[in-house]
Amino acid sequence: ARAIAAARRAADHGPWPRMKGAQRASVLRAVAECLLDRRQELARMETLETGKPLAQSLDEVGAAADLWHYAAALARNLHGDSYDTLGEQTLGVVLREPLGVVGIVTPWNFPLLIVSQKLPFALAAGCTAVVKPAEETSATTLMLGEILMNAGLPPGAVNILPGGGGAVGEVLAAHPDIDMLSFTGSTETGRKVAAASAQTLKKLSLELGGKNPQIVFADCDFEAAVDATVLGMHFNAGQCCNSGSRVLVQAAIAERFVAAVAERARQVRVGDPLDQGVQVGAITTQRQLDAILTHIEAARQAGARVVLGGSRMARPGLYVEPTVLAGVTPDMAIARQEVFGPVLAVLVFEDLDDAIDLANATLYGLSAAVWSRDFSTCLAAARRIKAGTVWVNTFLEGHAELPFGGYRQSGLGRELGRRAAEDYTQAKTLHMHLGARSHWYLPIHEGDTA
C-alpha cells in the first residue's frame, strides 16, 4: 500500500511527469550506461538466480541496456497532434498525457530483460511505477532500483516490491490507484489478473504463454532449420514464452529432419551455467523441473516416442535431459500445452493447409516460424498463422523497434516499439476557439415573432 501511495503522489504531484522529454531521456540514458558499466556484476547475479549460462546473461544485460537507450529516444519524440483544418478560428490539439501509475509484474525466467521491456517505456511516457519481480529472481531488479536512484530518478517514481506474494498481480490489478497493469506470466494467472482489473476497468497489457510452432517445409535450408529448431528447444533451457516447443515437419523430410535434430541436440553442452562454453544451464526451480518431467511422462503414456532424453540428468542440480518426442499427434497434451522446458514435440504435415491447421490447433498465439525457400509459401503461411510474431527463415530475433505480443490467449496489447510507449499515455482533445463565438441563444425582442 505504501509503494502504491508513493507512486500515486509522484504521479499527481512529483516532477517526473512534468519534466521535459529531454530531461527524462537524460535519466534513461544514464540508466542504460550504468547497466553496461555493471554488466559483469548483473550477469553473474542473473545466472546465480536463474541458472542460465553466463554468456546468455551477458547478452541479456546488453539487450536490456539497448531497450533503455531506445526508450530514451522515445522520451524526446512522444508528442500529440494539432489540426488547423477545422475552420479559420478553430484549432484542435490532441495532448499525449502520462497514464499515471503503472503496476509492473515480471516473471522469474528473464527478470532484468522483461522489466526492461516495460519500465523504460512507462517512464519515457512520464508515468510512475510499482514493480513486483518474481520472488525467486528479484536481485537484478533490486540492483536496477539502485541504478535508477543513482541516475537521478526522483523519489517515488519507481517503487520495487521484492519478496513473496503470488497474488500481488491481482492486488495491483484491483487497486483503484493503479491506472494500468503490465503483466508477464502464465495464461492461467493472466486470466485472474484480467478478472481483478475489471473492478476498476484499468488498462491492461498481458504477455502470457505460448506453444510456438516452427513450420519446416521440404524445400527449406535444411541445416539452418535444424539449427534453429535445436536453438528453439534449448534456449533458456526451454523456459521461455517464445520457446520453439513444437516443430511441424513436412512428411517428405520428417525422418531425416528428426534424426538430424536429435544428433545436433546430443552435442549441446548442458552443465554448470558459470562454466565457459556451456549452452544450457539448470532449470530455475524444483517445481518447474517436476512439471517438465510430468509433461514428458504424460506424452510417453499418450504414445509419443522418445527419440532423445526423457529423464532428469544424473548429476547434481536441477537439470533435465534435452528431450525430442516424435510421433506426436494434435490430440496429445504435449502438442497443445506449454511445457517450459527443453522439450520438443515433433508433428508431421502433408501440405500448407495441413500445416496451418496444426499450427493454429492451440489456444495460444504468441509466435511462430516458417522455413521455406519459396517466398510465396512463407508469406501465405505467415498471413494465416494466428500469432503476434512470425519469423521467416530465422528464429528468436528481437528488436527494440518492433512490437511484441500475442494473439488469442497469449495476451493483450504489445510491448516494444513506439506504440509501447504510446500505450502508457492517454489522449486529451482540446477544442480551441480563437475568435468571437456565435451565440446559440438569441433573445426575442418586442415586436419580433417567434
Secondary structure, 3 states (H helix, E strand, C coil): CHHHHHHHHHHHHCCHHHCCHHHHHHHHHHHHHHHHHCHHHHHHHHHHHHCCCHHHHHHHHHHHHHHHHHHHHHHCCCCCEEECCCCCCEEEEEEEEECCEEEEECCCCCHHHHHHHHHHHHHHCCCEEEEECCHHHCHHHHHHHHHHHHCCCCCCCEEECCCCCCCHHHHHHHCCCCCEEEEECCHHHHHHHHHHHCCCCCEEEEECCCCCEEEECCCCCHHHHHHHHHHHHHHHHHCCCCCCCEEEEEHHHHHHHHHHHHHHHHCCCECCCCCCCCCECCCCCHHHHHHHHHHHHHHHHHCCEEEECCCECCCCCCCECCEEEECCCCCCHHHCCCCCCCEEEEEEECCHHHHHHHHCCCCCCCEEEEECCCHHHHHHHHHHCCCCEEEECCCCCCCCCCCECCCHHHEECCECHHHHHHHCEEEEEEEEECCCCCCCCCCCCCCCCC
